[in-house]
Structure formats: C-alpha cells, structure tokens
Amino acid sequence: MKAWPAPKVPTLPGTGGQLRVHDTALDDLVAVRPENGVARLYVCGITPYDATHLGHANTYVAFDLLQRVLLDCGQRVVFTQNVTDVDDPLLERALATGVDWRELAEDQVQLFRDDMTALRVLPPEHYIGAVESIPSVIDLIESLKLTGAVYQVDDAEYPDWYFEVRRAPGFGRLSKLSDEAALAVFAERGGDPDRPGKRDPLDCLVWRMERPDEPAWDSRLGRGRPGWHIECTAIALQYLGADFDVQGGGSDLVFPHHEMCAAEGAVATRQPFAKAYVHAGMVGLHGEKMSKSKGNLVLVSRLRASGADPMAIRLALLGHHYRADWQWQNGDLAGAQQRLAAWREAVARPSGAAAGAVVRAVRDALRADLDAPAALALIDEWATTTGDDQGAGAQVAQAVDALLGIVLT
C-alpha cells in the first residue's frame, strides 16, 4: 500500500543525546536504545472509516514527534504502520451506507493520506494493509499451531481459529487488569468472551471462517479472513522482527489489542514482541471520548476545508502532552493560530534573542518523554524576547521545523 509524501526534515547542528519515553508495561520512563543506530517503530494504523478525526491526528502527531526526536538524536527510524482495511466495523459501515467496503476503505485511506501530508507527519517506510498481509498472517497462524497455542472451536458451521492467550508468558503485564476487568474491556472492544468452545474467555480470534456476504480468502486454515490482533502481529514481525524498539498507538489499544499482539508475538518467536509500549492519550469533545461510535468527531479534513492552517491544527495538538487525556475546546484552534502568527512574526524579524540556548532547551524537553508543551512555552518565551542576533530567526525556524514539524517560513 502506498503511504504519503515525506516532508523534508532539516538536520540541526550537533547530534547525539537519548530519548526517554513512558513505557506502559513498566509504568516508568525508559531509554530508547536502538541496536546499530536503527530504531524500529510500529504504530497501529486506522480502520478506514471516519478518517481523520482529532483523536487519530493526536496519536499520529505524537509518534511523528517521537520519530523527529530519534532522528535528531542521530538514529535512523524504520517505521511500519498497518491499515485495517478489512474488519467488522468497516464492513458494518459499508453495509449501513450502501458503499462497497473496498471503495469505502480506499476513499478513507486517501483522505487519511491527505490529512497526514497536510500535518507534515513523516510517513511509514512500510505501509501495509490487512488484505495484503494475509499470506503473512496465515504463515504466523501456522507457526503458532505448531506450538499448540492455536485451536479451532467445536462449531460445525463456523469453526473459527483462536489463539490461547494463557500460553504467553506474562500475559496481562501490559494492561495490569484483573480478569474481571479484562473480560469487560474485551467485550467492549471487539472481543467475544462468551463464544462457546473457547478454552479461555479471553482467547482471541485469529482466523474467522467465511460468513455469507462477507469477504473471504482461501487458505490452509479454510476460507476466511484475519482477526484484528494477528494482523498487526504478523506485519510487525515481518517488517521489524521480534523485540523491536517501540510499539505505539492510542491508550485505548493497551487492551486488548497490544496485549494480544504482545502475547502472539512472544509465543511465535520466544522473544519479547517489543521493548517498549508507548501510548498517546484520548481526545474528547463535550466531556466524552472522541470516537466513531459516539459520533462526536472533529475531522481534520473539515477543519482544513474551513480554512484552518494545518500548522495551527498541529500546534493545537502539540499544546497537550502526548500521554494526557484532554477535551477539544472551540478556543484551541484560535489560540494555536495566534501562537503560530506570533512565532512567524518573531522569526521574520531582522534580529532576535540568541537561538542556541532555546534550541538546546527544546531538545532537552522533547527528549524527556516528548514534552511538547514545555517546548512550545520555550519558543513562546524566545518570541517575546528581543536581541541583536541576526541569524536567530532562521535558526529557530529550522529547529521548530525539524523538531516540532511546524513550518514558520
């Protein structure tokens, strides 16, 4: 699958340093220490309908920030992202709207590409759809079968294949949920704890046998299609290998999605799936989480169509720490537009306060768990400070572009 064009990222003088981020599994900051200077990053992509709302954008801007900091630290980033272009929610939306599911997915993926381009998000090196990953998924399920961790339910009509989660060492350490809480969340987020024939209510679907009027593919497992979690596991292992550096996504993916992926990967490879699990917070509107199911979406494309500068949209997102849950307010965009205008005016002045100290401070803030609000405050302070350094504006503009992804000139 084609990604989107890559924006040019300036290289700032001086490299080195180290990024520390919050690992959900440890509930602590950890250093990202890539092997051989290559950081391997997997961020879960969209199910292509209702793209791209601000919750999506908040997540992908957060991990774009992570990429930019790693690049500034002198690392190369191999970034992989999936698109869940066949799954129950997509099929349900297609049926409800009378649109072919393939057409709906294609249109929404292109809209997502356009939004990511406008927001200057760095594209993945590997952008892989669930449909094109089916051969890898089948191979992974076959590998898991050899361990005894995959089984079919005893159902004459639909003998679906499941992964036995308790086979994974340390299952549950990522989400830290009790069994009771896990079952409740599993049921809310696409799981089927009450399915007869499962060895454990938390066992997750890996291959869904063909149903009437649903897409399906021939395989050694029988004609069907992949489950949600196994798709990401297979793509990550194929393009990044086991024990990659960062598994990322929104905090709503901690359980069951990332827990299941980690379990499947660990059983298949006998290695940890990822070194660190990093999660962005949820964006709400009117007191509720912004989500497709609630219908309370603010779409990036609509903001752009109304004339909003994409750099202001990006600044509005960066004004909140990536791990925070927060509510979108009507004044957020106006405040970001004012900040953007002030920064642009400051870098256009013939001279300004010396840039070296502020650039170092911004780097330090971002390397300390991607503290974008602190970085923005530092640029605010510089913009209101006078000085006689004639090259300061250009230096700050270059740093803001490289580190924050904001174009000021």
N, C-alpha and C positions, 0 to 999 in steps of 0.2 A: 504494500500500500504506500502511496506517495505521501510524504509529510508536507511541510510548508517551507517557503524560502527562509534561509538563515540570515538574520541581521548581522552586520559586521560588528564585532566586539573589539574595541580598541585595546591595545596592550599597554598597560601602565608601566612606568619605570619601576624597577625593583620587583622581584618575585619572592616566593617563599612564604612562610607562615603556615598556619594549620587551622582548618575549620573544625569547630566543635559544635555538635548538634545534639538535640534531645532524643535519646533512644527510648521508645515507648516500652520496650521489653524490660529495660533496666530502670526506667524512670529516672534517668540521670543523663548528664552530658557526656558524650563520648567523642573522641577524636576520630575524624575520617582519615585513615591511613592507607591509601591505595597502594597495591603492590605494583612495583615498576613504574610508578607515576601515572597509572591509568585507573581512574575512578569509574567503577561500574554502577550505574544508576538505573533502577526500574521504577517508573511511576505509572500506576494504573490509569488507563485512559477512560474515555466516555463510552457509555451506551448511547448510540447516536439518535437521540430524540430530545427536543427542548434544549438544544445547544445554542449558545454557550451562556449559561446563567452565571451570576457573580460568584456563586459557590464554586463552580468549575474554575472560573478565572482566578479566584483566590488561591486555589490549590496549585494551578499550573504556574502562576506568577511566583509563588513561594518556591517551587522547585527550580524555576528558572533562576531565581536568586541564588539558590544553592549551587547550581551549575556555574554561575558567574563568579562566585567566590572561589570555587575549586579551580577554575581557570586562572583566576588572579593569583592563586597560591602556586601556580606553575604545574597543575595537573592537567592531563588530558581526560576528557569525560566521554565514556561510551554510554549513551543514554538510549534506553529502549522503552517503548510505550506501546500498549495494545489498544485496539478498538474492539469493543464487544459488539460486533456487527451481526450477531445472531444470538438472541436470548429472549426469554419470555416477555420482559417489559417492552422490548422493541416490537415483537410480534403482536402484542396486545394493542399497542398504539397504532400499528399499521392497520389492524383489523378495525379498530374504532374509527379511523379516519378514511378508510377505504383506499389506502395507498399501498402499493406493493412494498413489502418490507425491504427489498433491496434498494428500491428507489428512495424510500424514506431514509435509510442508512446513508446512502450516497450523498443526498442533499444535505443532511445534517453534518456529515463529516466535512463536506466542503465549507459549510458555514463555520464550523469549528476552526478549520484551517485559516479562513479569512480573519477570524477574531484573534487567533494566536499571532498571525502576521501583524495585525494592527497593534497588538500589545507588545510586540517585539520579544516574544517568547522564543527561546532557542529550540529548534526542532529536534526530535529524536533522530539518532543515527539509524535506528531500526523502528519503523512504524508498522505494526503488524496487526492485521485484522484477525478476528477469531476464525473466520471462514478459511483464510489462507493458512492458519495454524493447525488445521485439522489433522494433517499427517503427523505432525509433531505430538499432538495430543494423543493420538492413537498409539504412537510408539511409547509415550510415557505411561499410558494406562497398561500397556502390555508389560512394561518393565515392572510396574507396581504389582501386577498379577503374579509375577514370579516370586515376589516377597510374601504373597498371601494376604496383602493388605487391600486388595480389590476383590469384590464379590458381586454376584447378581442376586437381586431379591427374588424370592419364590413367587412370581406373579406370571400366570400363564399368558396374560395379554401384553403386559409391558414389563419384561424382566430387566429393569434398568440396572446399571452398574454403579456401585458405591465404593467410596474409599473409607476404610476403617480407621477413624481418627486416633483411636487409642493405641494404634501401632507406633505412633510417632513419639519419640522420647520428649518429655517436657511439654506435651500438648496442653495448652492453656496458659503458658507462661507469658505470652504476649498480652492477652486481654485481661488475665487475672480475674476472670469471672467465676463465680460459683456455678455449679452445674445448673441450678435453678435459673440463675440469671442468664446463663449461656443459652439455655433452651428457649427462653422468652425472646432474646435478641435474634436467635437463629430463625425462629418462626416469623419475626417481623421483617427480616432481611433476606427473604427468598429461600429459606430452608424448609425442610419438610420433616420435622421431628416425629410426626405421628404416622409416617408411612409404614404400613405393615411389612414385616420381613427384614427390616434393618437390624443389624447386630447391636447398634447403639443409636439412640435418637439423634445424636449429633453427627453421625456419619453423613458425608456429603456426596451428592450426585456427581459422577464424573462422565457418564455417557447415558444420555436419555434416548431410549428406543423410540422409533418413529411413531408419531401420532397422526391421525387424519388431519389433512390440510396444514401440516407443519413441514418446514424444510428438513431434509434428512440426507445423509451421505452414507454410501456403502462403506463397510469396514469389517475387519476381522471380528469386531465385537458385536456385529449386527448392524443393521441400518439405523442410523440415529444422528445425534449431534452432541457436541461437548456440553458439559456442565460449566458453570461460570468459573469456579476457582481453578480447575485444572487447566483452563485456557491460559491464565496468567503464569501458572507454574511452568507449563511447557514452554511458553515464549521466553520467559526469563532464563530458564536453564539452557535453551538452545542458543540464545544470543549473548548471554553473560556468563554462563557457567554457575556452578554452585558457590556458595559463600561469597556472593557479590557484596559490594560495599554498602549500598543504601536501597532499601525497599521503601517507596514513598506513596502517599496518597492522602485523601481526607481522613479525618479521625473516625468517620462512620465506617471505614473499611477495616478498622482494627479487628473487629469480629463481626461476622465470621470470615470475611474474605482473606485478610492477611494471615490470620491464624491457620486457616485451612491450607493456604499456599505454602506456608512455612512447614506444616506437617507433611504435606505431599512431597515437597522438595527434600526434606530430611530423610524420609523413608526411601525415596528413589535413589538418593546419592550417598546416604550415610554421612552426610556433611551438613552443617548449618545451611539453611536456604539463603540467608543474608546476614551480614554483620550487624547492621543497624536498621531499625524500623522507625521511620520519621513520618509524622502525621501533621497535616495542617488542620486548623480549626474550622468550625462550621460558621457560615454566614446566614444570619436570619433576617426576617422582614416582619415588622409588626409583632414582634415577640415570639415568632416561631421560626424554626429552621427553614431556610430556603430550600425547597425541594420540589421535584416534579409532581409528587403525589399530592402535595398540598396546593399546588397551582399558584404559589406566591413567588413567582420568578421575576427577577430583574435581568433582562438579557443584554449582553454586551452589544450585540448587533443593533438592538433598538436604541441603546444609548448613543452608539456611533451614528445611526441614522438621524437622530435628533440634533446632531452637530457637536456632540461631545468629543473633545480631543482625546484620542486613545491614551496619550501620555498622562492626561488628568485622571482617566479611569485607573490606569496603573498606579499612579500616585495615591489615589484614594484607597486602593487595596494595600499598598505598602505602608500606609499610615497605621496599620494594625499589625501587631506581632503575629507571625505566621501560625503560631500554636493557639492563639486566642480564638474563642468563640465571640462573635460580635454581631451587632444589628446594623444593617444598612439603613442610613438615615437620608432624608432628602437633601440635607445640607452637606453630605460627604463629598459629592461631586463638585459643588460650588466652592467648598474650601480647598479642594485639590486644584481646581482651576486657578484660584488666587495664588496658591503656593507656586504653581508652575509658572505663572506670569511673573511673580517676584524673582524666581530663580533665573528666568530668561532675561529679565531686565538686568539682574546683577552680573551675569556672565558677559553681557554685551557692553558693560561699562569699560572705558579705556583702561582703568586700573582698579585694583581691589585689594583686599587683605590677602596676605601671602597664602598660597594654596597648600604648601607642603604639610602643615600641621593638620589641616582639616581632612586632607586625603588620608593621612595616616590614621586619624581618629575614626573615619568612616570605615576603613578597612578593619580596624580592631573591633568596631561594633558588629560588623557583619560576620566576622569570624567567630564571634561569641554568640552562637545559636541564632544567626541571621537576624540580628536586632535591627530591622529596618526602621522602626520608629525613632530609635536613637540616631541612626544615620541621617534621617530626614531632619531631625532637630539640629544636627551639626551643620548641615547645609543651610538651614534657615538662619542660624546664627552668623555664618560666614556671609550670607547675602545681605545682612543688615550692618556689616562692619566695613568701614572704609579703610583704604590703604593705598599705597603707591606702587604695588607690584603690577606691572603692565601685562604680564603673562598669566596672571592668576585666573582670570575668567576662562581662558581656553583650557587651563589645567583642570579646573573644577568641572567644566562641562565634559571633558574627556573622562574624568573619573565617574561622574554621575551616569554617563552613558555606559561605561564598562561594568560598573558595579551594580547599578540600580536599574539599568535598562531604559533610562529616560533620556530622550534627545532634547537638548536645550538650544541647539543652534541650527 
